[in-house]
Each structure stands twice: as structure tokens, then as C-alpha cells.
Amino acid sequence: MKRVFISFKMEDKKQVDGVRLLAWRESFPLEFYDESVRIAYKSDHAPYIKSKIREKIARASVTVCFLQEHTWMSDWVNWELQTTLEMRKPVIAMGLPGHPESLRLPHAISGQRWWVWDPKNLHTLIEQS
């Protein structure tokens, strides 16, 4: 079973929680690791939060970044993706269900390919990472 760190903008948490339900399906064997950020990025607690997120990324095999129209503006998402790349781990970027087929990528992965929502393709991409 692959360990997956999920990177997303907090405003998309409900939609990402729906995607997490796929982990309960027998045909979709994933173990999700994510960090819910409850304190503002520029708070005094940011170093602690980053250390905990870094631990989760280190335990994961791959980071999946779920995209919507404004994900590219998230400092947290960009930091998580940059941290993943610095650890030499793969990043899979996929649009969330219902979002347009043209999205701007976070700058940390700006030259990377991304995919429109497709759970079967997501499973394949994770298994191949």
C-alpha cells in the first residue's frame, strides 16, 4: 500500500474529504497522510506546523496535489510541494472534480503536467510512482 501525502488549499477540505473516502474502497488501496493547518501560515507556530508536515511528507511515497482555480496562490501548498521535491519524491497534480480543464499550477510545480479528475488514473499514477 502506497503512502500518500495530500496537498490542497484549505478551502477545498470538504471536497478533498470526499476523495479520501476512496481509501475505504477495496479497489483503491491508499493510505492518506495529510496535515490540517489550523493556524495561520504567518503565525509564530508556522515552524512547528512545518516540522510536522515535513515528517508526514517524509513518510509518504508520493504527494498528490489536488487543484482548483486558486490553489496556485496558497503559500502552504507551494511550500509542501517544494518540500516534497527537495526530498526527491514525486508529485502528482490532479484537478478536483468539477473544476475547469485549464488551471494554473502552483509555482513549485509550474512546469509539470497535471491531470483532470479521474480516480482510476489517480490510482494508476500513484501505483506507478
C-alpha positions as CSV (number, residue, x, y, z in Angstrom):
1,M,0.0,0.0,0.0
2,K,1.4,3.4,-1.0
3,R,1.5,6.2,1.5
4,V,0.2,9.5,0.0
5,F,0.6,13.0,1.3
6,I,-2.3,15.2,0.1
7,S,-1.6,18.8,-0.6
8,F,-4.6,21.1,-1.1
9,K,-5.9,24.6,-0.3
10,M,-7.9,24.5,3.0
11,E,-11.0,26.0,1.3
12,D,-11.2,22.6,-0.6
13,K,-11.2,20.4,2.5
14,K,-14.8,19.2,2.1
15,Q,-14.1,18.1,-1.4
16,V,-10.8,16.5,-0.5
17,D,-12.5,14.7,2.3
18,G,-14.8,13.2,-0.3
19,V,-11.8,12.0,-2.2
20,R,-10.4,10.4,0.9
21,L,-13.4,8.2,1.0
22,L,-11.9,6.4,-1.9
23,A,-9.4,4.9,0.6
24,W,-12.2,2.8,2.0
25,R,-12.9,1.2,-1.3
26,E,-11.2,-2.2,-1.6
27,S,-10.3,-1.4,-5.2
28,F,-8.4,1.8,-4.3
29,P,-5.7,0.8,-1.7
30,L,-4.3,4.1,-0.4
31,E,-3.2,5.3,2.9
32,F,-3.5,9.1,3.0
33,Y,-1.3,11.3,5.1
34,D,-2.2,15.0,5.4
35,E,-1.8,17.8,7.8
36,S,-4.8,20.1,8.6
37,V,-3.4,23.6,9.1
38,R,-5.4,25.3,11.8
39,I,-3.1,28.2,12.5
40,A,-2.3,30.9,10.0
41,Y,0.8,30.5,7.9
42,K,2.5,33.6,9.2
43,S,1.8,32.7,12.8
44,D,4.5,32.0,15.4
45,H,3.6,28.4,15.2
46,A,4.5,28.0,11.5
47,P,7.9,26.3,12.2
48,Y,6.2,23.7,14.4
49,I,3.5,23.1,11.8
50,K,6.1,22.8,9.0
51,S,8.1,20.3,11.1
52,K,5.0,18.1,11.4
53,I,4.1,18.4,7.8
54,R,7.7,17.6,6.8
55,E,7.5,14.4,8.9
56,K,4.4,13.3,7.0
57,I,5.9,14.1,3.6
58,A,9.0,12.1,4.6
59,R,6.8,9.0,5.5
60,A,4.9,9.3,2.2
61,S,5.9,7.7,-1.1
62,V,4.3,10.4,-3.2
63,T,2.5,13.8,-2.8
64,V,-0.8,14.3,-4.5
65,C,-1.7,17.9,-5.1
66,F,-5.4,18.5,-5.6
67,L,-6.0,21.6,-7.7
68,Q,-8.8,24.1,-8.1
69,E,-8.8,27.6,-9.6
70,H,-6.9,29.3,-6.7
71,T,-4.6,26.5,-5.4
72,W,-1.6,28.2,-7.1
73,M,-1.9,31.1,-4.7
74,S,-1.5,29.0,-1.5
75,D,1.8,29.6,0.3
76,W,1.2,26.3,2.2
77,V,0.7,24.3,-1.0
78,N,3.7,25.7,-2.7
79,W,5.8,25.0,0.4
80,E,4.5,21.4,0.7
81,L,5.3,20.8,-3.0
82,Q,8.8,22.4,-2.8
83,T,9.5,20.3,0.3
84,T,8.4,17.1,-1.5
85,L,10.6,17.9,-4.4
86,E,13.6,18.6,-2.1
87,M,13.1,15.2,-0.7
88,R,13.2,13.8,-4.3
89,K,9.7,12.4,-4.1
90,P,7.2,12.5,-6.9
91,V,4.3,15.0,-7.1
92,I,1.0,14.1,-8.9
93,A,-1.1,17.1,-9.7
94,M,-4.8,16.5,-10.4
95,G,-7.8,18.8,-10.6
96,L,-10.6,18.3,-8.1
97,P,-13.9,17.1,-9.5
98,G,-15.9,19.8,-11.3
99,H,-13.1,22.2,-11.8
100,P,-12.1,23.5,-15.3
101,E,-9.7,21.8,-17.6
102,S,-7.4,24.8,-17.6
103,L,-5.8,25.6,-14.2
104,R,-2.8,27.5,-13.1
105,L,-0.2,25.3,-11.3
106,P,1.5,26.3,-8.0
107,H,4.9,27.8,-8.8
108,A,6.7,24.8,-7.2
109,I,5.5,22.6,-10.0
110,S,4.8,25.1,-12.7
111,G,6.4,23.1,-15.5
112,Q,4.8,19.8,-14.5
113,R,2.0,18.0,-16.2
114,W,-1.4,17.8,-14.4
115,W,-4.5,15.7,-15.0
116,V,-8.2,16.4,-14.9
117,W,-10.1,14.5,-12.2
118,D,-10.1,10.7,-12.8
119,P,-10.0,8.4,-9.8
120,K,-8.8,5.4,-11.9
121,N,-6.0,7.4,-13.4
122,L,-5.1,8.7,-10.0
123,H,-4.8,5.2,-8.7
124,T,-2.6,4.2,-11.7
125,L,-0.3,7.3,-11.2
126,I,0.1,6.6,-7.5
127,E,1.0,3.0,-8.1
128,Q,3.5,3.9,-10.8
129,S,5.2,6.5,-8.6
